[in-house]
Amino acid sequence: MPTTEELRLGVDVGGTNTDAVIVDWAGTLVAKVKVPTTDDLSTSVEQGIARLLEDPAVDPKRVRCATLGARRATNAIRTASGLRHVAVLRIGAPLTFAIPPLVAWPPELRHAVHAGSATVAGGCEFDGEPLAALDEAAIVAFASAVGTAAAAVAITSVFSLVNPADELRAAEIMRRELGDIPISMSHEIGVMGLVERENATILNAALSGVAADVGRSFHTAVERNGLDAECYITQNDGTLMALEYSLRFPMLTISSGPANSMRGGAHSSGVTDAIVADIGGATTAVGRLVNGFPWESLPPNSIGGVDTNFRLPDVLSIPVGGGSVVLGAAEQWANGRMNVGSSLVAEALCFGGSTPTITDAAVAAGRAATGTCPVPAKWHTGLAQHLELWDGLLAEAVDRVRLGADDLPLIVVGGGGDIAPDSFSGVREVIRPPHFEVANALGAATAPVSGHAERICASRPDRLRAAVDEVSAEAVGRAIQAGADPAGVRVVDVEEIPLTYLRDPAVRIKARAVGPPVTFNPQQSESAQRARRYSA
């Protein structure tokens, strides 16, 4: 367990700025910095950490845990760049021939990912009974056909969440035939729904190279700053996973940025049920906190034009932030195409530049006090029109996210948090918590490690109780595998969801366990610490 002497580092790499904070064992802020984001992840992180360590309140020797939140996985999917070619194996012939793998993917993304696909016999019914024997010979033939064209493998079997045996066996065969290659199995990635779960598994496999690059960059930045700290990556539910674990599950980092901000807002405000607006330089993300964690969206979710049933925070994004340029008529402005990005401090009017931005509008209206000089009077009328439009966009997003819950407060965070109005219709109060401008890094620094597990079982009372215990134990085991300290792991959430339209009643069970991260112990070797972490 963490001691009172230990410090935790949190870094969040945004599109405009990279934020970094140091907190003590109780989550109290010790130091914070904000630096412009560069094209190179390692440089952005390294600069942020170096600036932090200049603070005399920070003792580098006490920093035992370092956490990174980055949007590289999301950007890789959106731009179809940096992705690995994936051999796609589906287990469920002949019942699943109607919809081939990747058939509905955007052509550019499919071309960047697809290394070949095959559908073989195997899989099971919803109750775990086999559909057919696994066709191992067909799997060997497929591995031989794709050969070196594949840099990763994605395996999806019918109802593998009930019985993953065929996926596990297929992974053994593919690894035997193709060597030490990243393999993603759908029972560890998605939930019910064959095609959507398969899509999420393929994306996870394709992102394995991106995950390796992010991990290497973060570890290098931490080492170059002389820190002996365990490294963690933020997940999309506002929790953490160890760096090594993230190499297996890079999809867990999708939408981790907004989740970090929501958790940071909850931590610094002390409010666990609220609407959170994260206002950055280029975009604004609005989501809902429930019991201190981001509210999950209902599947299916579209990621880069691909339908998945992957768990993601329910976040509404507005393509407007503090750096949005407000040239032209107000009604034609909010298209997200014009933004000064990290050049805000050079180009905005309030910093002596010549480009009017929404930050200038907030300064001219007296909301924000940022900048080095007053906004010229000739801009005030036009800026006021754009500020009114911005208020309307934000109010509409808040109204859509709160789902009629009028008693919830609005927590405003992010570098552009001061451009939001002080009140909203239907919102109890607007809260700008301490250090709201670095809430994303604060959320990363204070987050616990989590593990999730899911299963379908018959709704008979005897089987259901045993299944709940098994799924809970599995969630605890996954939390420990993800880097949680075994002494502090606990189950925080168990859901039992009846499934309809089945011949025999069944229940879907979901469990989540959380615990504090394992921190670096200088008395143990690296191999000993890794062995302890992955003993589950």
C-alpha positions as CSV (number, residue, x, y, z in Angstrom):
1,M,0.0,0.0,0.0
2,P,1.2,3.6,-0.6
3,T,2.9,5.4,2.3
4,T,2.6,9.0,3.4
5,E,6.0,9.7,2.0
6,E,5.2,8.8,-1.6
7,L,4.2,11.2,-4.3
8,R,2.2,10.5,-7.5
9,L,2.8,12.1,-10.9
10,G,0.0,12.6,-13.4
11,V,0.4,13.7,-17.0
12,D,-2.3,14.3,-19.6
13,V,-1.4,15.1,-23.2
14,G,-4.1,17.1,-24.8
15,G,-4.4,18.5,-28.3
16,T,-3.4,22.0,-27.2
17,N,-1.6,21.6,-23.9
18,T,0.1,19.0,-21.8
19,D,-0.8,19.2,-18.1
20,A,1.3,17.6,-15.4
21,V,0.7,17.5,-11.6
22,I,2.3,16.0,-8.5
23,V,0.0,14.9,-5.6
24,D,0.8,13.4,-2.2
25,W,-0.5,10.1,-0.9
26,A,-3.8,11.7,0.1
27,G,-4.4,13.3,-3.3
28,T,-3.5,16.8,-2.2
29,L,-1.9,18.9,-5.0
30,V,1.8,19.6,-4.5
31,A,2.7,21.1,-7.9
32,K,1.2,21.7,-11.4
33,V,2.4,22.9,-14.8
34,K,0.9,23.4,-18.3
35,V,3.1,23.3,-21.4
36,P,2.2,23.5,-25.1
37,T,1.7,20.0,-26.7
38,T,4.2,19.2,-29.5
39,D,3.9,16.6,-32.3
40,D,6.2,14.3,-30.4
41,L,4.6,12.6,-27.4
42,S,7.9,11.9,-25.6
43,T,8.9,15.5,-25.9
44,S,5.6,16.9,-24.5
45,V,5.7,14.5,-21.6
46,E,9.4,15.0,-20.9
47,Q,9.0,18.8,-20.9
48,G,6.0,18.7,-18.6
49,I,7.8,16.5,-16.1
50,A,11.0,18.5,-16.2
51,R,9.0,21.7,-15.5
52,L,7.3,20.0,-12.5
53,L,10.5,18.9,-11.0
54,E,11.8,22.5,-11.0
55,D,9.3,23.2,-8.2
56,P,11.1,23.2,-4.8
57,A,8.1,21.4,-3.2
58,V,8.8,18.3,-5.3
59,D,11.3,15.7,-4.1
60,P,12.0,13.5,-7.2
61,K,13.1,10.6,-4.9
62,R,9.6,10.4,-3.4
63,V,7.8,10.1,-6.8
64,R,6.9,6.4,-6.9
65,C,4.0,6.3,-9.3
66,A,3.7,8.0,-12.8
67,T,0.5,8.0,-14.8
68,L,-0.1,9.1,-18.4
69,G,-3.3,10.0,-20.2
70,A,-2.9,10.4,-24.0
71,R,-5.2,10.4,-27.0
72,R,-2.9,8.6,-29.4
73,A,-5.2,5.5,-29.9
74,T,-8.2,7.7,-30.8
75,N,-6.1,9.8,-33.2
76,A,-4.7,6.6,-34.8
77,I,-8.1,5.3,-35.6
78,R,-9.5,8.6,-36.7
79,T,-6.6,9.1,-39.2
80,A,-6.0,5.4,-40.0
81,S,-2.3,5.8,-39.4
82,G,0.2,3.9,-37.3
83,L,-2.1,0.8,-37.2
84,R,-0.9,-2.8,-37.5
85,H,-2.1,-5.2,-40.1
86,V,-4.4,-7.8,-38.4
87,A,-5.2,-11.4,-39.2
88,V,-8.9,-11.8,-38.4
89,L,-10.1,-15.2,-37.2
90,R,-13.8,-15.8,-36.6
91,I,-15.0,-19.0,-35.0
92,G,-18.6,-19.9,-35.8
93,A,-18.9,-21.4,-39.3
94,P,-21.3,-21.9,-41.0
95,L,-23.8,-19.8,-38.9
96,T,-21.9,-16.5,-39.3
97,F,-21.1,-16.5,-43.0
98,A,-23.9,-13.9,-43.7
99,I,-21.8,-10.9,-42.5
100,P,-18.1,-11.2,-43.3
101,P,-15.5,-9.5,-41.0
102,L,-14.8,-5.8,-41.6
103,V,-17.6,-5.6,-44.2
104,A,-19.0,-2.3,-42.9
105,W,-15.7,-0.6,-42.1
106,P,-14.7,2.6,-43.8
107,P,-12.5,1.6,-46.8
108,E,-9.5,3.6,-45.8
109,L,-9.5,2.1,-42.3
110,R,-10.1,-1.4,-43.5
111,H,-7.2,-1.1,-46.0
112,A,-4.9,0.1,-43.2
113,V,-5.8,-2.9,-40.9
114,H,-6.9,-6.0,-42.9
115,A,-4.2,-8.7,-43.4
116,G,-6.7,-11.4,-44.2
117,S,-9.6,-13.1,-42.6
118,A,-11.2,-16.6,-42.2
119,T,-14.3,-18.1,-40.6
120,V,-13.9,-21.6,-39.1
121,A,-16.1,-24.1,-37.3
122,G,-16.5,-23.9,-33.6
123,G,-18.1,-21.7,-30.9
124,C,-20.9,-22.4,-28.5
125,E,-24.5,-21.6,-27.7
126,F,-25.5,-19.0,-25.1
127,D,-25.6,-21.7,-22.5
128,G,-22.0,-22.8,-23.2
129,E,-22.9,-26.0,-25.2
130,P,-20.6,-26.4,-28.2
131,L,-22.0,-25.5,-31.7
132,A,-19.3,-27.7,-33.4
133,A,-15.8,-28.9,-32.8
134,L,-13.1,-26.3,-33.3
135,D,-11.6,-26.8,-36.8
136,E,-7.9,-26.6,-35.8
137,A,-6.7,-27.7,-39.2
138,A,-8.5,-24.7,-40.8
139,I,-6.8,-22.4,-38.3
140,V,-3.4,-23.8,-39.2
141,A,-4.1,-23.2,-42.9
142,F,-5.2,-19.6,-42.2
143,A,-2.0,-18.9,-40.3
144,S,0.0,-20.3,-43.1
145,A,-1.9,-18.2,-45.6
146,V,-1.5,-14.8,-43.9
147,G,2.1,-15.5,-42.8
148,T,4.3,-12.4,-42.4
149,A,1.5,-10.1,-43.7
150,A,0.0,-10.0,-40.3
151,A,1.6,-8.1,-37.4
152,A,-1.2,-8.9,-35.0
153,V,-4.2,-11.3,-34.6
154,A,-7.8,-10.8,-33.6
155,I,-9.9,-13.9,-32.6
156,T,-13.6,-13.8,-32.1
157,S,-15.8,-16.8,-31.3
158,V,-19.6,-17.1,-31.0
159,F,-20.7,-16.6,-27.3
160,S,-17.1,-16.6,-26.1
161,L,-18.1,-14.6,-23.1
162,V,-19.9,-17.7,-21.9
163,N,-17.2,-20.1,-22.8
164,P,-13.8,-18.8,-24.1
165,A,-12.2,-22.2,-24.6
166,D,-12.2,-22.0,-28.4
167,E,-10.6,-18.6,-28.5
168,L,-7.9,-19.7,-26.0
169,R,-7.1,-22.8,-28.1
170,A,-7.1,-20.8,-31.3
171,A,-4.7,-18.3,-29.8
172,E,-2.3,-21.2,-28.9
173,I,-2.4,-22.4,-32.5
174,M,-1.9,-19.0,-34.0
175,R,1.0,-18.2,-31.7
176,R,2.6,-21.6,-32.4
177,E,2.3,-21.0,-36.2
178,L,3.2,-17.2,-36.3
179,G,5.5,-16.9,-33.4
180,D,5.4,-14.2,-30.6
181,I,2.7,-12.0,-32.1
182,P,0.2,-9.8,-30.3
183,I,-3.1,-11.6,-30.1
184,S,-6.4,-10.1,-29.0
185,M,-9.3,-12.3,-28.0
186,S,-12.9,-11.0,-28.0
187,H,-13.9,-12.4,-24.6
188,E,-11.4,-10.0,-23.0
189,I,-12.4,-7.0,-25.1
190,G,-16.1,-6.5,-25.9
191,V,-19.5,-7.6,-24.7
192,M,-22.5,-9.4,-26.3
193,G,-23.0,-8.9,-30.0
194,L,-20.7,-10.9,-32.4
195,V,-19.9,-8.3,-35.1
196,E,-19.5,-5.3,-32.7
197,R,-17.4,-7.4,-30.4
198,E,-15.3,-8.6,-33.3
199,N,-14.8,-5.0,-34.5
200,A,-13.5,-3.9,-31.1
201,T,-11.2,-6.9,-31.0
202,I,-9.7,-6.0,-34.4
203,L,-9.2,-2.4,-33.4
204,N,-7.5,-3.5,-30.2
205,A,-5.1,-5.7,-32.2
206,A,-4.5,-3.0,-34.8
207,L,-3.6,-0.5,-32.0
208,S,-0.9,-2.8,-30.4
209,G,1.9,-0.9,-32.2
210,V,0.5,2.5,-31.1
211,A,0.4,1.2,-27.5
212,A,4.0,0.0,-27.7
213,D,5.1,3.5,-29.0
214,V,3.2,5.3,-26.2
215,G,4.5,3.0,-23.5
216,R,8.1,3.4,-24.8
217,S,7.8,7.2,-25.0
218,F,6.3,7.5,-21.5
219,H,8.9,5.2,-19.9
220,T,11.7,7.1,-21.6
221,A,10.4,10.5,-20.5
222,V,10.1,9.2,-16.9
223,E,13.6,7.7,-16.9
224,R,15.3,10.8,-18.5
225,N,13.9,12.9,-15.7
226,G,15.6,10.5,-13.2
227,L,12.4,9.2,-11.6
228,D,12.1,5.6,-10.2
229,A,8.4,5.2,-10.6
230,E,5.9,2.5,-11.6
231,C,4.3,3.6,-14.9
232,Y,0.5,3.5,-15.5
233,I,-1.8,4.4,-18.4
234,T,-5.3,5.8,-17.9
235,Q,-8.4,3.8,-18.9
236,N,-11.6,5.1,-20.4
237,D,-13.5,4.7,-17.2
238,G,-11.3,7.0,-15.2
239,T,-9.1,4.3,-13.7
240,L,-5.5,3.0,-14.4
241,M,-3.7,0.0,-15.8
242,A,0.0,-0.8,-15.7
243,L,2.1,0.0,-18.7
244,E,2.7,-3.6,-19.6
245,Y,-1.0,-4.4,-19.3
246,S,-1.9,-1.5,-21.6
247,L,0.1,-3.2,-24.4
248,R,-2.5,-6.0,-24.4
249,F,-5.5,-3.7,-24.2
250,P,-4.9,-0.4,-25.9
251,M,-8.6,-0.1,-26.7
252,L,-9.1,0.6,-23.0
253,T,-7.5,4.0,-23.5
254,I,-10.1,5.2,-26.0
255,S,-11.9,8.3,-24.5
256,S,-9.6,8.3,-21.5
257,G,-9.0,12.1,-21.8
258,P,-12.6,13.1,-20.9
259,A,-12.7,10.4,-18.2
260,N,-9.5,11.8,-16.6
261,S,-11.1,15.3,-16.5
262,M,-14.3,14.0,-15.0
263,R,-12.5,12.1,-12.3
264,G,-10.2,15.1,-11.6
265,G,-13.3,17.3,-11.3
266,A,-14.9,14.9,-8.8
267,H,-11.6,14.7,-6.8
268,S,-11.0,18.4,-6.5
269,S,-14.7,19.4,-5.9
270,G,-15.7,16.5,-3.6
271,V,-18.8,16.1,-5.7
272,T,-19.4,12.5,-7.0
273,D,-22.7,13.0,-8.9
274,A,-22.7,15.9,-11.4
275,I,-22.4,17.0,-15.0
276,V,-18.8,17.8,-16.0
277,A,-17.8,20.1,-18.9
278,D,-14.1,19.8,-19.9
279,I,-13.3,22.9,-21.9
280,G,-10.0,22.6,-23.8
281,G,-8.4,24.7,-26.5
282,A,-10.1,23.0,-29.5
283,T,-13.0,21.0,-28.1
284,T,-15.4,20.8,-25.2
285,A,-16.5,17.4,-23.7
286,V,-19.6,17.1,-21.6
287,G,-20.3,14.0,-19.5
288,R,-22.0,12.8,-16.4
289,L,-20.5,11.6,-13.1
290,V,-22.2,8.8,-11.2
291,N,-20.7,7.7,-7.9
292,G,-17.5,9.4,-8.9
293,F,-17.1,7.5,-12.2
294,P,-18.0,8.5,-15.8
295,W,-21.5,7.3,-16.8
296,E,-21.1,4.6,-19.5
297,S,-22.8,4.9,-22.9
298,L,-25.1,2.3,-24.2
299,P,-23.7,0.2,-27.0
300,P,-23.3,0.2,-29.9
301,N,-20.6,2.8,-30.1
302,S,-19.1,4.1,-33.3
303,I,-15.3,4.5,-33.2
304,G,-13.8,5.9,-36.4
305,G,-16.9,4.8,-38.3
306,V,-16.7,1.3,-36.9
307,D,-19.6,0.0,-34.7
308,T,-18.4,-1.6,-31.5
309,N,-20.0,-2.7,-28.2
310,F,-17.0,-1.6,-26.2
311,R,-17.7,0.2,-22.9
312,L,-17.0,3.9,-23.2
313,P,-17.9,7.0,-21.2
314,D,-21.1,8.7,-22.4
315,V,-19.6,12.0,-23.6
316,L,-20.9,14.6,-25.9
317,S,-18.2,16.6,-27.8
318,I,-18.5,20.1,-29.1
319,P,-15.9,21.2,-31.7
320,V,-15.4,24.6,-29.9
321,G,-12.9,25.5,-27.2
322,G,-10.9,28.4,-25.9
323,G,-8.8,28.7,-29.0
324,S,-11.7,28.7,-31.5
325,V,-11.4,31.5,-34.0
326,V,-14.5,33.7,-34.2
327,L,-14.1,35.4,-37.6
328,G,-17.2,35.7,-39.7
329,A,-20.9,35.6,-38.9
330,A,-21.8,34.1,-35.6
331,E,-24.2,31.6,-37.0
332,Q,-21.5,30.2,-39.3
333,W,-18.8,30.0,-36.7
334,A,-19.1,26.7,-34.7
335,N,-17.8,24.2,-37.2
336,G,-14.6,23.3,-35.4
337,R,-12.4,24.0,-38.4
338,M,-10.7,27.2,-37.2
339,N,-8.6,27.1,-34.1
340,V,-5.3,28.6,-33.0
341,G,-4.4,25.6,-30.9
342,S,-1.3,25.9,-28.7
343,S,-0.6,29.3,-30.4
344,L,-3.3,30.9,-28.3
345,V,-0.8,32.9,-26.2
346,A,0.7,34.3,-29.3
347,E,-2.2,34.9,-31.6
348,A,-5.2,35.8,-29.4
349,L,-6.1,39.4,-29.0
350,C,-5.8,39.4,-25.2
351,F,-2.2,38.4,-25.7
352,G,-1.4,41.1,-28.2
353,G,-2.1,39.0,-31.3
354,S,-4.5,39.7,-34.2
355,T,-6.8,36.7,-34.1
356,P,-10.1,37.0,-32.3
357,T,-11.0,33.8,-30.3
358,I,-13.7,32.7,-27.9
359,T,-11.1,33.3,-25.0
360,D,-11.0,37.0,-26.2
361,A,-14.8,37.0,-26.1
362,A,-14.8,35.8,-22.4
363,V,-12.1,38.4,-21.5
364,A,-14.0,41.2,-23.2
365,A,-17.2,40.2,-21.2
366,G,-15.3,40.2,-17.9
367,R,-15.6,36.4,-17.4
368,A,-11.9,35.6,-17.8
369,A,-8.9,37.5,-16.6
370,T,-6.3,35.8,-18.8
371,G,-4.0,37.6,-21.2
372,T,-1.4,40.4,-21.1
373,C,-3.4,43.3,-22.6
374,P,-7.0,44.4,-23.1
375,V,-9.1,43.3,-26.0
376,P,-9.6,46.2,-28.5
377,A,-13.0,47.8,-28.2
378,K,-13.7,47.5,-32.0
379,W,-14.0,43.7,-31.5
380,H,-16.4,43.8,-28.5
381,T,-19.7,43.6,-30.4
382,G,-18.8,40.8,-32.6
383,L,-17.2,38.8,-29.8
384,A,-20.3,39.3,-27.6
385,Q,-22.4,37.6,-30.4
386,H,-20.1,34.6,-30.5
387,L,-20.0,34.3,-26.8
388,E,-23.8,34.1,-26.7
389,L,-23.7,31.4,-29.4
390,W,-21.1,29.5,-27.3
391,D,-23.3,29.7,-24.2
392,G,-26.1,28.2,-26.2
393,L,-24.0,25.4,-27.5
394,L,-22.7,24.5,-24.0
395,A,-26.2,24.8,-22.5
396,E,-27.7,22.5,-25.1
397,A,-24.9,19.9,-24.5
398,V,-25.4,20.1,-20.7
399,D,-29.2,19.6,-21.2
400,R,-28.7,16.6,-23.4
401,V,-26.3,14.9,-20.9
402,R,-28.2,15.5,-17.7
403,L,-31.3,13.6,-19.0
404,G,-33.7,15.6,-16.9
405,A,-31.8,15.5,-13.7
406,D,-32.2,19.2,-12.8
407,D,-30.7,18.8,-9.3
408,L,-27.2,18.0,-10.6
409,P,-24.5,20.7,-10.4
410,L,-22.2,21.4,-13.3
411,I,-18.5,21.1,-12.7
412,V,-16.4,23.1,-15.2
413,V,-12.8,22.0,-15.8
414,G,-10.1,22.3,-18.4
415,G,-7.7,25.0,-19.6
416,G,-10.7,27.0,-21.0
417,G,-12.9,26.5,-18.0
418,D,-13.1,30.2,-17.3
419,I,-15.0,30.9,-20.5
420,A,-18.1,29.2,-19.3
421,P,-20.9,31.3,-17.8
422,D,-21.5,31.2,-14.1
423,S,-25.1,29.8,-14.3
424,F,-27.3,27.6,-16.5
425,S,-31.0,27.1,-16.7
426,G,-31.9,23.8,-15.1
427,V,-28.5,23.4,-13.4
428,R,-28.3,23.8,-9.6
429,E,-24.9,25.5,-9.5
430,V,-21.8,25.9,-11.6
431,I,-18.6,24.7,-9.8
432,R,-15.1,25.6,-10.8
433,P,-13.1,23.5,-8.3
434,P,-9.5,24.3,-7.2
435,H,-7.0,23.6,-10.0
436,F,-9.8,23.1,-12.6
437,E,-7.4,24.0,-15.4
438,V,-5.3,20.8,-14.8
439,A,-8.2,18.5,-13.8
440,N,-7.3,16.0,-16.5
441,A,-3.8,15.4,-15.0
442,L,-5.2,15.5,-11.5
443,G,-7.7,12.8,-12.4
444,A,-4.8,10.7,-13.8
445,A,-2.7,11.2,-10.7
446,T,-5.4,10.2,-8.2
447,A,-7.1,7.4,-10.1
448,P,-7.3,3.8,-8.8
449,V,-6.5,0.7,-10.9
450,S,-9.5,-1.3,-12.0
451,G,-10.5,-4.7,-13.4
452,H,-13.7,-5.7,-15.1
453,A,-15.3,-9.1,-15.7
454,E,-18.5,-10.2,-17.4
455,R,-20.4,-13.4,-18.0
456,I,-23.7,-14.8,-19.0
457,C,-25.3,-17.6,-16.9
458,A,-28.6,-19.3,-16.3
459,S,-30.9,-17.4,-14.0
460,R,-31.4,-20.3,-11.6
461,P,-30.7,-19.1,-8.1
462,D,-28.0,-21.7,-7.3
463,R,-26.0,-21.0,-10.5
464,L,-26.5,-17.2,-10.3
465,R,-25.1,-16.8,-6.9
466,A,-22.1,-18.9,-7.8
467,A,-21.6,-17.0,-11.0
468,V,-21.7,-13.6,-9.2
469,D,-19.0,-14.8,-6.9
470,E,-16.9,-16.1,-9.8
471,V,-17.3,-12.9,-11.9
472,S,-16.4,-10.8,-8.8
473,A,-13.3,-12.9,-8.2
474,E,-12.3,-12.6,-11.8
475,A,-12.7,-8.8,-11.7
476,V,-10.4,-8.7,-8.6
477,G,-7.9,-10.9,-10.4
478,R,-7.9,-8.6,-13.5
479,A,-7.4,-5.5,-11.3
480,I,-4.4,-7.1,-9.8
481,Q,-3.1,-8.0,-13.2
482,A,-3.6,-4.4,-14.3
483,G,-1.4,-3.2,-11.5
484,A,-3.5,-2.9,-8.4
485,D,-2.0,-3.6,-5.0
486,P,-3.6,-6.9,-3.9
487,A,-3.9,-5.7,-0.3
488,G,-6.3,-2.9,-1.3
489,V,-8.5,-4.4,-4.1
490,R,-12.2,-4.4,-3.5
491,V,-15.3,-5.0,-5.7
492,V,-17.2,-1.8,-6.1
493,D,-19.9,-2.6,-8.6
494,V,-21.9,-5.7,-9.6
495,E,-24.7,-5.6,-12.1
496,E,-27.2,-8.4,-12.9
497,I,-29.0,-7.7,-16.2
498,P,-31.8,-10.2,-17.3
499,L,-31.5,-11.1,-21.0
500,T,-34.7,-11.2,-23.0
501,Y,-35.9,-13.2,-26.1
502,L,-34.1,-16.4,-25.0
503,R,-35.6,-19.8,-24.8
504,D,-34.2,-20.3,-21.3
505,P,-33.9,-17.4,-18.9
506,A,-30.4,-16.0,-18.6
507,V,-28.6,-13.2,-16.8
508,R,-25.6,-11.0,-17.8
509,I,-23.3,-10.3,-14.8
510,K,-20.9,-7.4,-14.8
511,A,-18.4,-6.7,-12.0
512,R,-15.8,-4.0,-11.4
513,A,-13.0,-4.1,-8.8
514,V,-10.7,-1.2,-7.9
515,G,-7.6,-0.8,-5.8
516,P,-4.6,1.5,-5.3
517,P,-1.7,1.2,-7.8
518,V,1.4,-0.7,-6.9
519,T,4.2,1.8,-6.3
520,F,7.9,1.5,-7.1
521,N,9.9,-0.3,-4.4
522,P,13.6,0.4,-4.8
523,Q,14.4,-2.6,-2.6
524,Q,12.9,-5.0,-5.2
525,S,14.2,-5.8,-8.6
526,E,12.1,-5.0,-11.7
527,S,11.5,-8.7,-12.4
528,A,10.4,-9.3,-8.8
529,Q,7.9,-6.4,-9.0
530,R,6.5,-7.6,-12.3
531,A,6.2,-11.2,-11.0
532,R,4.3,-9.9,-7.9
533,R,2.0,-7.8,-10.1
534,Y,1.1,-10.5,-12.6
535,S,0.8,-13.4,-10.1
536,A,-3.0,-13.4,-10.4
